[in-house]
Amino acid sequence: MSSLEGKTVIVGVTGSIAAVETIKLIRKLRRRGAAVHVVTTPAARRIIHTNALEYASQNPVINELTGKVEHVAFLGKGGSADLLLIAPCTANTIGKVARGIDDTPVTTCAVTAIGSGKPVVIVPAMHLSMYSQPFVKENIDRLGELVHFVWPRIEEDRAKFADMSEIVLTVERLLSRWDLAKKKVLITSGATIEALDPIRILTTRSSGRTGREIAYEAFRRGADVTIVHNSNAQLVNQIHVESAAEMSNAVLTELDKGYDIFINTAAISDFTVDKRDEKIRSGQELHLEFSKVPKLTNIVQAKYPHLFVVCFKAETNSTPDELIECARSIPVDLVVANDVTLRGMGTKDNEIYIVDSDVERYQGDKAFLAVKIVDAIVKKMNH
C-alpha cells in the first residue's frame, strides 16, 4: 500500500522503554511509501542505538542540531518534511512541548513544527502513575488542538505504546487528500448471527475485512466514520450488533442523526428463526421454520431518498456478464459485485466489479480494493 508515497515523516524518539518499538513503526511507515528521518533525545539513545534507527530509516539519525539547522530545514515554514511524529513521547517531553521549551533536538523540532503549522502527532508511553498525574493531564490539555494524540493502551499499570496500526492510520489521515472532509459515512460490515438456541447459530463466512478496510480508507480521507458490525475496528466510531434485526435497528437509528453516505457491505442474514430458550438436544429430529428478513438497503432507500447508497452483491458460479446484469438491477448509486465461489468470503483478497454507468474490474487485497471503491464514491459524488 502506497498511502504515504512522496511524504516525509520525521520520527522523534524520546527516553521511554517503548523506544524499542520504534523500529517496527518506522518500517511500517516506509512500507507505505514514506521517507523517514529520525531525531532523538539523549535519553532515547540510552535505550536504543542510533545504528538501529539509521538502519530502519535508511537515513542518518539527527542526534544533535548543527549549523545545517535541521529542525528548520525539515519542519520550518517551507521545510521538506510533512509531519512530525513523536513516538514514544515521555511525560517530560510532553511537558516541555506544552511550555514551549526546546532543550533537546526533539522538543526543538516540535516547537518549530507547531510554529510553522505542520502537523505534530504525539504517542505517549510511560508508567500509569505518571500518565494519570494531574500535571501531565494539564500539559496534554494545554497542547489542545496544536497537536494530535494517539492514546496509549492501558495495561499492567502502564500507559503502553499505542497499536502501531492506529499510529500509522493517524499519520495517513493527516497527510491524505481529504476528499471526504466533512462527510459522515455509515458502514455495515461482516456477518450477522441468528441464534437457534443458547449454543447454536446461523451465520455466514464473511470476515468483515472489506467493511473495515473501507472504513479505514474513508477515515484516511477525512470522513467522520461509523461502522456497524460484530467485530472490532480502530479509531472509527463503532456500534456492535449480532442479529440482522439489531443491525437494521442500529443503522436506522444512526441514520436519523444525519449522514451523507451509507455503504452496506455486511453479509446480513436473509432469514431468521425463533430462538429456542433451551439447548436443542443432540440427536432429536429438528424442523426449523425460517422467516424472511427485510432487505436493509430497500428500507434505507425508502426512508432516506437523498442519501448516497452503496451496496454489495455477492453471487456464486456467475459469469461476469451475469454478475454485472444482476448488479445493474439494483437501484442504488453504486454496486460492488463479486462472485464468492473462489474468493471474497473470509479471504484477504477479492475480485470485484464496481458497477455504475461504466463497469470497473479490480483484483487484489481488500485494502487496495477499498481504495478503488472509495475512489468511485468520490468520483460519483463529484459529478
N, C-alpha and C positions, 0 to 999 in steps of 0.2 A: 504494500500500500504506500502511495507516494503523497500522502496528505500534507507533508511538510516540505515538499520539494521546493528548492530555491529559498528556504527560510534559514536564518542563522539564529541559533539559540545559545545564549551564554548561561552556563550552569554554574551557580555559586555553591560551593561546598563549605560547610561550617563544621564546628567541632562536636558533632553528635556521633555516637557509635553507629547510627544509621547511615553514616557516610559510606560504609562498606557496600550499601545497596546502590550507590550512585552509578557504579559501573554498568549494572544491568539497565538502569534508566537511560544512560547515555546511549547504549546500544539500541534501545527501543526507539529513541528519537532519531537516530541515524538510519534505522531500517525504514523509517517513514520519510526519509529524504532530507532531513535537517542537517545542516553543518553545525557542529557543536564545538564551542570553545569553553574551557573550564577555568574558573578563577577560585582561589582557595583562601581560607584564613590560616594563620599559623596553627591554630588548634586543630583544624582539619588535617593538616599534614602530619600531626602526631597520631592520626588514626588510619589514614590511607595514603599510600605512597604516590608521589607525583607521577612516577613512571606508569603506574596502573591507569591513572586518569588520562595521561597522554596517549597510552596505547588504545584505550577505549574511544577517545575522541578523535584520534589521529591528527591532533593539533597540539602545539606547545601549550603547557599549562601556565597560567598567569599566577605566579606566587607572590609577586610584588609589582607595584606600578612603577613604570620607568618614564624616561623622557619621551617615550612614544605615546604617553597619555592614553593608555589602553582603554580606560573607562570612558573617555570622551570619544575615542575612535569607534568604539563599539556602541555605546549607549547614549552619547550626547545627541543633540539635535543634528539630524542628518547622518548619524552613526550607522555603521553597516549591519548591526545586529537588529533583530526584530523583537526580541523578548529576553528578559532576564528571569531565570528560574532558580530560586534558592532552595536547594533540596539536598540534604536536610537543612532546616533552619533552627538554630538553638534559641532559647529564651533570651540569651544575651544579645544575639543579633537582631531579633525582633525588637527588643528594647532600643537598641541603637538606631535602627532604621526609623522607628516611630518618633525618635527625638532628633533626627537629622544628624546623628553622629557618624562620621566616616573615618574611622581609625583602622580599618582593615581593607584589603582590596575588595572584599565582598560588599561591605557597607558603603564604600565609596561608589562602587558600581550601582548599588541600589539607589542611593541619593541622586546620582546622576540620571539614572533611568526615570525616576519619578519626576525629576525636574524637567526632563525633555519630553515627558508624556508617553514614554514607551511602556508597554505592559510589563508588570512585575508579578510573578507568581511565587508565593511562599508556601513551603511544605514543612510545617512544624514537626519536630520529633524530639521528645525529651521524656523524663520521668513524669508520671501523672501529677505528683505533688508540685512540680514546677509549673506544669501546664495549667493546673487548677488555681494557682495562687492569684490573688486579685491584681497584682501589678502586671502580670503577663496578659491577663484579660483586658486590662486598661490599655495596654500598648496595642493589642490586636484591634480593639475598638478605635483607638486613636488613628490607626492606619486606614480604617474605614474603607472607602471606595478607591483609595490610592493604589491599593494592591489587591490581588486575588489570592485567596487562601484555598488550599486543598487540605481539608481537615484530616487529622490523624485517625488511625484505628485505635480505639481504647481497649487494650488487652493487657492482662497481667500487671496491673498498676503502672502501665506505661502508655504514653501517647506515641504510638508506633508510626513509623513511616507509612504514609498512605499507600493504598493499592496503586501500583505503577500505571495500570490502565486508566485510572482516574486522573493521574497526573498528566499523562500524555493526552487524554481526551480534553482536559482543560486547556493545554497548550494549543491543541488543534483548533478548538473553538475560538480562542483569542486571535489566532492567525488565519482563520478561514475567510472565505469571500463574503460571508454573512448575507447570502441572497435569500434567506428565510427570516431575516431580522423582523421582530415584532409580529411574527406569525405564531399562532397557537396550533399545535399539532397533537391529535389524539390517535394513538395506535393500539390496535389489539394484536396479541401475539400468542403463539403456542397453541397447545391443546386445551380443550375443556374436559372436565371429568364429570360423568354421570354415575352416581352411586347406585349399585344394585342392592347392596346390604352394607352393614358396617365394615366389611372387609373388601368386597369386590367392586370393581368399577368398569365402566365402558369409557374408552378414550381413543385417541389417535396416536400416530407415530410422530407427530410434529414436535420438534425440539424448541421452537420459538426463536431459533437463531436469526432467521431472516428479519423478524419483527424487531429484535434487539438491535441488529445492525442498522436497520432503517432509523430507529430511534436515535442511535448514536450519530448517524450521518446528519439527521435533521438538527440535532443538538450542536454539532460542529458548525453548522451553517447559521447559528444564531437563533433558532426557534426555541420557543417555550414548549417542551415536550412532556407529554404524559403517556405512559404505557399501561394498558390493562392486560394482566396476564397472571399465570400461576408460578412464575419463576422469579429471578432477581436480575436487576439491571443497575448500572452505575450512573450516578449524577442526575438522571432524569427523574421526574415525578413518577411514582408507581401506585397502582391500585391492584391489589391482589384478589383474584377470584378463582373459583373452581368450575362451577357448572355453567352451562350455556345461559341459563336464566340469570345467574349472577353477573355474567359478562354483559348481557344485554341491559340489565338494570343499571350497572355501573356506567356503561357507555352513555346511555340516555340521560342519566343524572349529570354526568360530566359535561355533555354537550350543551346542556341548559346554561352552563356558565359562559358559553361563547367561545367557539373555535373557528379556525379558518380552514383546516384540513383534517379529514378523517381517513385513516389508512387501515383497512380491515384485513390484516394478514393472518389472523388466527384461524386455526382449523376448528371451527365451532361445531359441536355435535349437531347433526341434523335430526337426531331422535333422542328422546329421554324416556325413562321408565319410572314407575313409582318405587321408591326405595323401601325395601323390607326393613323392619325395625330390628330383626334378629338375623343372625347368620343363616344363609341358605345351606341346609345340611348337605354334606357331600354324598353323592350317590342318589339323591332323590330326584325324581323326574321334575323338570323345570319348564315352565311355559312363561315367556315374557311377552308382555303387551307394550308395544312402543307407541309413544306419542310424538307427533311431528313438532319440531321446534321452528318457530317463525324465523325467516331469514333476517338477520340483523341489518344487512345493507338496505333491504327494502324498507324496513321500519325507519331507519335513519333518513333515507331519501324523502320519505313521505313527510316526516316531521321537520326536517331542515332542508328545504329545497334549494337553498342558496349555498350550501356547504360544498366545498370541493371534496369529492369522494373518490378514493382509490380502493379497488378490491382485488383479491387474488382468486384465480380459478385453477384448481388442480384437477387433472384428469388422468386416466390410465389408458395405455395402449391406443393413443390417438396419434394421427398423423399431424404434422404442423398445420396443414390447411384446416383440418377438423378442429384443432385446438383454437386457432385464430377465429374461425367462424363462431365457435361457441363463445369466445370472449367478446366478440362484436355484438352478440345478442344481449349483453348486459348493459343497461343504460346508465353508466356512471362516467366520470371524467376520464379515468384511466383504468385499464385492466391489466394485471400482470398474470400471465397464464403459463403453466408448465405441466409437463407430463411427469408424474412421480413414479412411473414404473421402475426406473433405474436409479434416479437420484432426486433429491429435494427434501423428502420427508426424513428428518433425522440425520442428514448428511451435511458436510461442511461446504459442499459446492452445489451448483444447480445450473440448469439451462432454462432460461426464461424468454418469453416474448412479451414485450411491452406494447400493448395494443391501443392505438388511438386512431386518428385518420391514417397514419402510417404505422408500420409494424417494425419494431427493432428487436433483434435477437441477440442475446448475450449469454455467455457461458463463463463460469469462473467461481471463485469462492464468494460466499454470501456478503462479505464486506465490500467486495468490488461491485457486486450486483446492486447493493444498497445505494452506492454512489450513482449508478446509472438510473435507478428508479427515482431518486431524489432529483437528479438532473432533469428527468422527463416531467416531474411535477412542476419544477420551477419554470421550465420552458412553456408548459401548457398554461400555467397561471399568468405568465407574462405576455401571452398572446390572446 
